[in-house]
């Protein structure tokens, strides 16, 4: 439905006319994110500056039955914030303050529009550490990380966003502001509404303030790069590394084709090996450089037994930055190379070799090229399916069948269809692979309690 002038004027009176966007030129940037080539232009964008304004805007939209699509930085990969039914986009970009860093209690209180890396650097200056670091950490908002339960390379040792959320202030569709929990490490009081909100993708309410748990900042990191000739060797090596009893702070796999695309696009030097099909990044962290080197030496035998071509150690901070830049750039640069679909598969990590081989076998049958990479230490494999010269008919009708096969493999291996990107819009057709009608009934019941008029992010996976 189109928004009336009277409704727009009402928004302006609540949020301020400077915080309401209606001109088409500026609206376009809010109609897309990093999900494939999807675009849905909103009718209006509102940028509240306070939690109270967020609540007032939600109450107003709820009374008028206007859809609300909450948006962070627009770095999502599942279409979770796209305004598929028009309505308004509620942007959190002006809720961007770090309110408190509590060194005594290892906590921080922040607004949802704070950039992940800005926050991590701020707490690091206090000797504290916020580990979750998605590939888009330099631009993604913490509120978006909450909405999708984001992870990142360091999840293998430190966990995901979910593991660091103590308490949330949430604006509900009825205009109420609530705190979901307590600023304590332990809390067994009632249902865990805090964790219900993490990963809820804007379907239940809008997070307006976050209390994070922090840990001590490790002072030393050691980074290793290991090329392998085959996908199978690389995938098996992941589990062999973890069986040593050493837990890396990051354990990443990168297909050589993706590494090449990223290194060339970002103009970053990289030590390529002609025979390598996959590369593994292993990061160790702690407070003693000598101990880290001993741990690295312990990893040599199992890595070499799995067929490693070489084992390289970054001997400077600039070299570490180069290798990480290539790794973090794969997703974005592959997107520039071809139209693509990115699947966020995840399985128990010991099943990773089976998943990786299945992806390649399915690709061979359906005739598509894939670039695989991801957080191998926690079984999270990103599968980028490239369109290249595939016809539109194959892309639109055959590739979804292949994706369904990949997700069925994930389910059969004990995994699921999204590890950290969320379901949003693009995974909606495949939810029956992992959910039964009973699952949907339970989740729709929860949705109805929070949002009985279905104004929050309608048109996505739960509709």
C-alpha positions in Angstrom: 0.0 0.0 0.0 1.1 3.5 -0.7 1.7 5.8 2.2 -0.6 8.9 2.6 0.7 12.4 3.0 -1.0 12.4 6.4 0.9 9.3 7.5 4.2 10.7 6.4 3.5 13.9 8.3 2.7 11.8 11.3 6.2 10.2 11.0 7.8 13.6 10.7 6.1 14.7 13.9 7.4 11.7 15.8 11.0 11.4 14.4 11.6 14.9 13.0 11.3 15.8 9.3 15.1 15.6 8.9 14.9 12.0 9.9 12.3 11.0 7.3 13.3 10.2 3.7 10.7 10.1 0.9 12.5 11.2 -2.3 13.1 8.4 -4.7 16.8 9.1 -5.2 17.7 8.5 -1.6 15.2 5.7 -1.1 16.9 3.4 -3.6 19.9 2.7 -1.4 17.6 1.3 1.2 16.0 -1.1 -1.2 19.0 -3.5 -1.5 21.6 -5.1 0.6 24.4 -7.6 -0.2 22.0 -10.4 -1.2 22.4 -11.3 -4.8 20.9 -8.6 -7.0 17.6 -8.2 -5.2 15.9 -4.8 -5.0 12.7 -3.7 -3.3 12.2 0.1 -2.9 10.5 1.3 0.3 7.9 4.0 0.3 9.7 5.8 3.2 12.7 5.6 5.5 12.7 6.8 9.1 15.9 7.2 11.1 15.0 7.5 14.8 17.6 9.1 17.1 16.3 7.6 20.4 14.8 4.3 21.7 11.7 6.2 22.7 11.3 7.4 19.1 11.6 3.9 17.8 8.9 2.8 20.1 6.6 5.7 19.1 7.2 4.9 15.4 6.3 1.3 15.9 3.2 2.1 17.8 2.1 4.5 15.0 2.8 2.0 12.3 1.0 -0.7 14.3 -2.1 1.4 14.6 -2.0 2.2 10.9 -1.1 -1.4 9.9 2.0 -0.2 8.0 4.8 -2.8 7.4 8.1 -2.0 9.2 11.5 -3.3 7.9 14.3 -2.7 10.4 17.7 -2.1 8.7 21.2 -1.8 10.0 24.1 -1.2 7.6 22.6 -3.2 4.7 25.4 -5.8 4.7 22.9 -8.8 5.0 23.2 -11.8 2.8 19.7 -13.3 3.1 17.5 -10.4 2.2 16.4 -10.1 5.8 15.9 -6.3 5.8 14.5 -5.9 2.3 11.1 -4.1 2.2 9.4 -6.7 0.1 5.9 -5.3 0.9 6.8 -1.6 0.7 5.9 0.1 3.9 8.8 1.8 5.8 12.4 1.0 6.5 13.4 1.8 10.0 17.1 2.5 9.9 19.2 2.3 13.1 22.0 4.3 11.6 21.6 7.2 14.0 21.5 5.0 17.1 25.3 4.7 16.9 26.7 5.4 20.4 28.9 3.3 22.7 27.2 4.2 25.9 29.5 2.6 28.4 32.5 0.2 28.7 32.4 -1.3 32.1 36.0 -2.6 32.7 35.2 -3.9 36.2 32.4 -6.2 35.0 33.8 -6.9 31.5 30.7 -5.5 29.9 29.7 -2.8 27.4 26.4 -1.1 26.6 26.0 0.0 23.0 23.3 1.1 20.6 22.5 -1.1 17.5 24.0 1.3 14.9 27.5 0.9 16.2 29.9 -0.7 13.6 31.3 -4.0 14.7 35.0 -3.1 14.2 34.6 0.4 15.8 33.2 -1.3 18.9 35.9 -4.0 18.9 38.7 -1.4 18.7 37.1 0.7 21.5 37.0 -2.2 24.0 40.5 -3.3 22.9 41.8 0.1 24.0 40.7 -0.9 27.5 42.4 -4.3 27.3 39.1 -6.1 26.6 38.0 -8.2 23.6 34.8 -8.6 21.7 35.5 -11.7 19.4 32.6 -12.0 16.9 34.0 -10.6 13.7 32.0 -11.2 10.5 33.7 -10.6 7.2 31.8 -7.3 7.0 33.1 -6.2 10.4 34.3 -2.9 9.0 30.8 -1.8 8.0 28.1 -4.1 9.6 26.1 -2.8 12.6 26.0 -4.7 15.9 22.2 -4.6 15.7 22.3 -6.5 12.4 24.7 -9.0 14.1 22.1 -9.5 16.8 19.3 -10.0 14.2 21.2 -12.8 12.4 23.2 -14.3 15.3 26.3 -13.5 13.3 29.5 -15.4 13.7 32.9 -15.0 12.0 36.3 -16.7 11.8 36.9 -16.6 15.6 33.7 -18.5 16.4 35.6 -21.8 16.6 37.2 -20.7 19.9 35.1 -17.8 21.1 31.6 -18.5 19.9 29.1 -16.3 18.0 27.3 -13.0 18.7 24.7 -15.0 20.7 27.3 -16.0 23.3 28.1 -12.4 24.2 24.6 -10.9 24.6 23.6 -10.4 28.2 20.6 -8.1 27.9 18.6 -6.2 25.3 16.4 -3.2 25.3 13.7 -3.9 22.7 10.9 -1.7 21.2 7.8 -3.8 20.7 5.1 -3.2 18.0 2.7 -2.0 20.6 5.1 0.8 21.5 6.4 -0.6 24.7 10.1 -0.6 25.6 11.3 -3.6 27.6 14.6 -5.0 28.9 14.7 -8.7 28.1 17.0 -9.9 30.9 19.7 -8.7 33.3 23.3 -7.5 33.2 24.5 -10.7 34.7 26.5 -13.6 33.4 24.0 -16.1 35.0 20.3 -15.7 34.7 17.8 -18.5 35.2 14.8 -16.2 35.9 11.9 -17.1 33.6 12.0 -17.6 29.8 15.1 -16.5 28.0 13.6 -13.6 25.9 17.1 -12.3 25.3 18.2 -15.3 23.3 14.8 -15.4 21.6 15.5 -12.0 20.2 19.0 -13.0 18.9 18.5 -14.3 15.4 14.9 -13.2 15.2 15.6 -11.1 12.0 13.3 -8.1 12.9 10.2 -10.3 13.1 9.5 -9.6 16.8 10.7 -6.1 17.7 13.5 -3.6 17.3 16.7 -3.9 19.4 17.5 -0.4 20.7 20.2 -1.1 23.2 22.6 -4.0 23.8 24.6 -5.1 26.8 27.5 -7.3 25.8 29.8 -9.6 27.7 33.5 -9.1 27.0 36.6 -11.2 27.7 40.3 -10.4 28.2 42.2 -9.3 25.1 44.9 -11.8 24.0 48.2 -10.0 23.3 49.7 -12.4 20.7 48.5 -14.0 17.5 50.2 -16.4 15.2 48.9 -17.0 11.7 49.6 -20.1 9.5 48.7 -20.6 5.9 48.5 -24.2 4.5 47.8 -25.1 0.8 46.3 -28.5 -0.1 45.9 -30.3 -3.4 42.4 -31.5 -2.9 39.2 -30.5 -1.1 39.1 -33.8 0.7 42.6 -33.4 2.2 41.8 -29.9 3.3 38.5 -30.8 4.9 40.0 -33.8 6.8 42.8 -31.7 8.1 40.3 -29.4 9.9 39.3 -32.2 12.2 42.9 -33.5 12.6 44.0 -30.0 13.8 41.2 -30.0 16.5 42.0 -33.5 17.6 45.4 -32.3 18.8 43.6 -30.6 21.7 44.7 -27.2 20.5 41.8 -24.8 19.8 42.8 -22.2 17.2 41.2 -18.8 17.4 40.4 -19.2 13.7 40.4 -22.2 11.3 39.3 -21.2 7.8 39.1 -22.9 4.5 39.3 -21.1 1.2 39.0 -22.5 -2.3 41.9 -21.5 -4.5 39.6 -19.9 -7.2 38.0 -17.6 -4.6 41.5 -16.7 -3.2 42.6 -15.8 -6.7 39.5 -13.6 -7.3 39.9 -11.8 -4.0 43.7 -11.2 -4.2 43.4 -9.8 -7.7 40.3 -7.7 -7.0 41.9 -6.2 -3.8 45.4 -6.1 -5.3 46.8 -7.9 -2.3 49.9 -10.1 -2.6 49.3 -13.7 -1.7 51.7 -16.8 -1.7 49.9 -18.9 -4.3 51.0 -22.5 -5.0 50.3 -23.9 -8.5 49.1 -27.2 -7.2 46.8 -25.9 -4.5 43.0 -26.4 -4.7 42.3 -25.1 -1.2 44.1 -23.0 1.4 43.7 -23.3 5.2 44.2 -20.3 7.5 45.0 -21.3 11.1 45.2 -18.6 13.8 46.5 -19.2 17.3 46.2 -16.6 20.0 47.3 -16.1 23.6 49.6 -14.1 25.8 53.0 -15.8 25.1 54.6 -15.9 21.7 56.8 -18.9 22.6 53.8 -21.0 23.6 52.1 -20.2 20.4 55.1 -21.2 18.3 55.2 -24.5 20.2 51.5 -25.1 19.5 52.2 -24.4 15.8 54.9 -27.0 15.8 52.5 -29.5 17.3 50.2 -28.9 14.4 52.8 -29.7 11.7 52.6 -33.6 11.8 48.8 -33.9 11.5 48.6 -31.3 8.8 51.4 -32.9 6.8 49.9 -36.3 7.2 46.7 -34.9 5.5 48.7 -33.9 2.5 49.7 -30.3 3.1 51.9 -29.0 0.3 53.6 -26.5 2.6 53.1 -24.7 6.0 53.8 -21.0 6.0 53.8 -18.7 9.1 53.2 -14.9 8.8 56.3 -13.3 10.2 55.0 -9.7 10.3 51.8 -7.9 11.1 51.6 -6.7 7.5 51.6 -10.3 6.2 48.9 -11.3 8.6 46.8 -8.3 7.4 47.3 -9.4 3.7 46.2 -12.9 4.3 43.2 -11.9 6.3 42.3 -9.2 3.7 42.2 -11.9 1.0 40.1 -14.2 3.2 37.6 -11.5 4.2 37.3 -10.2 0.6 36.2 -13.5 -1.0 32.5 -13.0 -0.6 32.3 -9.5 -1.9 34.8 -10.0 -4.8 33.2 -13.2 -6.0 30.0 -11.2 -6.2 31.7 -8.7 -8.5 33.0 -11.5 -10.7 29.6 -13.1 -11.4 26.0 -13.1 -10.5 25.8 -15.7 -7.7 23.8 -17.3 -5.0 25.5 -17.7 -1.6 24.4 -20.6 0.6 25.4 -20.5 4.3 25.5 -24.3 5.0 26.6 -25.7 8.4 27.1 -29.3 9.6 28.9 -30.9 12.6 32.5 -30.1 11.8 33.5 -33.8 11.5 31.0 -34.0 8.6 32.6 -31.1 6.7 34.5 -33.4 4.3 31.3 -35.2 3.3 29.5 -31.8 2.8 32.3 -30.4 0.7 32.5 -33.4 -1.6 28.7 -33.5 -1.9 28.6 -29.8 -3.0 31.2 -30.5 -5.7 29.4 -33.7 -6.9 26.1 -31.8 -7.1 27.8 -29.0 -9.0 29.1 -31.4 -11.5 25.7 -32.9 -12.1 23.9 -29.6 -12.5 26.8 -27.9 -14.4 27.6 -25.0 -12.1 30.8 -23.7 -10.7 31.0 -23.1 -7.0 33.5 -21.2 -4.8 33.6 -22.6 -1.3 35.1 -21.0 1.8 34.2 -20.5 5.4 34.6 -21.2 9.0 35.7 -24.8 8.8 36.5 -25.0 12.5 32.8 -24.9 13.3 31.5 -26.7 10.2 30.2 -23.5 8.5 30.8 -23.7 4.8 29.8 -20.8 2.5 28.9 -22.1 -1.0 28.9 -19.4 -3.7 27.2 -20.7 -6.8 28.3 -18.7 -9.9 25.9 -18.0 -12.8 28.7 -17.5 -15.3 27.3 -18.5 -18.7 24.3 -20.5 -17.4 21.0 -19.7 -19.1 18.3 -17.8 -17.2 16.1 -20.9 -17.3 18.8 -23.1 -15.7 19.6 -20.4 -13.2 16.0 -19.8 -12.2 14.6 -23.4 -12.3 17.4 -26.0 -12.1 19.8 -24.3 -9.6 17.1 -24.1 -6.9 16.8 -27.9 -7.2 20.6 -28.2 -6.7 20.4 -26.0 -3.7 17.6 -28.1 -2.2 19.9 -31.2 -2.7 22.8 -29.4 -0.9 20.5 -28.5 2.0 19.1 -32.0 2.2 22.7 -33.2 2.5 23.2 -30.7 5.4 20.1 -32.0 7.1 21.1 -35.6 6.7 24.5 -34.9 8.1 23.0 -33.3 11.3 23.3 -29.7 10.1 21.0 -27.0 8.9 20.6 -24.4 6.1 22.0 -21.3 7.7 24.8 -20.9 10.2 25.1 -17.2 10.5 23.5 -15.3 7.6 19.9 -16.0 8.6 16.9 -17.2 6.6 15.4 -13.8 5.5 13.9 -14.1 2.0 16.3 -16.2 -0.1 16.2 -19.3 2.1 12.4 -19.2 2.6 11.6 -21.8 -0.1 13.9 -24.4 1.6 12.7 -24.3 5.2 10.7 -27.5 4.8 14.0 -29.3 4.5 14.6 -28.7 8.2 11.3 -27.7 9.8 8.1 -29.6 10.2 4.5 -28.1 10.3 4.8 -28.3 14.1 7.9 -26.2 14.1 6.1 -23.5 12.1 3.1 -23.7 14.3 5.3 -23.0 17.4 7.2 -20.1 15.8 4.0 -18.5 14.4 2.5 -18.7 17.8 5.5 -16.8 19.2 5.3 -14.2 16.4 1.6 -13.7 17.2 2.3 -12.8 20.8 4.9 -10.2 19.9 3.4 -8.9 16.7 -0.3 -9.8 16.3 -0.9 -7.4 13.4 2.2 -8.8 11.5 3.8 -5.4 10.8 7.3 -6.5 11.6 9.2 -7.6 8.5 6.3 -9.3 6.7 6.8 -11.3 3.5 9.8 -13.1 4.9 10.3 -16.7 6.0 7.6 -17.0 8.6 4.7 -15.8 6.4 
